[in-house]
Amino acid sequence: MRLNYPVVFPLNQITYVGEDDSQFFCHIHGRRFNVLSNRYMLPADEEEVRRSELQHKMLQFLFAGKNYVGPVGEALTPKDGQERCRVLDFGTGGGFWAVDLADEFPGAEVVGVDLAPIQPREVPANCTFELCDLDQWYLPYPTGHFDVVHARFMHTGIENYPRFLHEIARMLRPGGLVILIEPDTEPIADGKTASEFTRSGQPSGMRGWFALWEAYRQCLRNKGIDVTVPPELSNILSATGEFDRIVSQEGNIPIGFWPKDPVALSIGQLAWMNYDIMLPAMKPLFQSAGMREWEAKKLIEEAHQDLYYPLVRASTRLHIVHAFKKP
C-alpha cells in the first residue's frame, strides 16, 4: 500500500492535491459539492461516498460476486511487447471499483477519475486517482493508451454523451474494452414506467415517488442532459462506428424488501439504502433550479413516504453495455 494523492487537470495543467483539499469543494444549500462542474449537481461529501459504496456492493451482488461484467480478464492480458495493461475508471466516486480491480489485477495500472477528491488516500500501489471534468470536448488522456475504460452512474454530468464516447474510443487501444453502466431516471412501479401509467390513466401507487423523479428529470433537461441516454447506450455506442462485439443487457433492479429470492432481496435492500441517501441529496439541485426550500422539502418528504411505506413494488431499470474498439 502507498499514499497517493489525486491529480487535477484544469486546462491541462497538472496540480497536485495536498493534505488541504478545500479548494476543490464549495458549499451549496448546506451540502458540499465539487468546484469543477456545475452541471453535475449531486453532493461530494461523506454521505455521497457512502452511497457510492452501496451502489458498488449492489452491483457486485448483481454480477454474482464479481467486480465487473464483460471479458475484463481478456482485455487485461498483456499483448506481445506490452509491459502492463492500463485501466481508466470514469466517475469513480468513492473509488471502490478502481481499488478492487487494482487488487484483482496487480499487474495493471488503474486510474480512477472524478470531479472531487473523495477517494481514499491509502490505496494499492497500482491505483491512482485524478480529478477531471469529463464534460469537455477533449479529455487530457493519451490516444490509444488504455486497455479498459469503465464508466458508470455518470451520464447526468455529461452534456454530449456521443462526444464522450468518441473520446473513449480515442483513448482506447485497438481491441480495448469499454464498459458502460447507467440506470434509467424514469421510475417503475409494479413493472410499469411513469410513461405507461400516464398513457393508461391509472394511478401509480407512488405519486410522491413519481413526482420527485419527474422533477429531477426536468432539472437534468434544464442543464442540457439527455435523459434518454441510458436505454440508448448500445445505439449511441454503435453510432460512433468505433466499436464492435457490442453486448447490451438490461434488467429491473428491485427497490426495497419485496423480493423473495435472497440475492434479489440483497440487491433490493442495497438499492433502498442508496435511494434513502439520494433523496435528500437532490434538495440543493431543486433549490438551485428555482424551487423554494419548502417545496423541495415537501417533494422529498412525499417521495420518502413512498419509499418507507410502499403500496406497490418499486424498481429501476439498469442498462449495461460492453464492447471492443475495432482493430
Salt bridges, closest charged atoms under 4 A:
ASP21 OD2 - ARG121 NH2 3.25
ASP45 OD2 - ARG31 NE 2.79
GLU48 OE2 - ARG51 NH2 2.57
GLU53 OE1 - ARG50 NH1 3.54
GLU53 OE2 - LYS57 NZ 3.62
GLU74 OE2 - ARG245 NH1 3.83
ASP89 OD1 - HIS150 ND1 2.79
ASP100 OD2 - HIS56 NE2 2.84
GLU109 OE1 - ARG86 NE 3.99
ASP135 OD2 - ARG39 NE 2.55
ASP135 OD1 - ARG163 NH2 3.30
ASP147 OD1 - ARG173 NE 2.34
GLU159 OE1 - ARG39 NH2 3.19
GLU167 OE1 - ARG170 NH2 2.92
GLU182 OE1 - HIS155 ND1 3.27
ASP184 OD1 - HIS319 NE2 2.92
ASP190 OD1 - ARG313 NE 3.34
GLU214 OE1 - ARG217 NE 3.89
GLU214 OE2 - ARG221 NH1 3.26
GLU250 OE1 - HIS319 ND1 3.26
ASP276 OD1 - HIS304 NE2 2.91
GLU293 OE2 - LYS283 NZ 3.11
GLU295 OE2 - ARG292 NH2 3.30
GLU302 OE1 - ARG207 NH2 3.66
GLU302 OE2 - LYS298 NZ 2.74
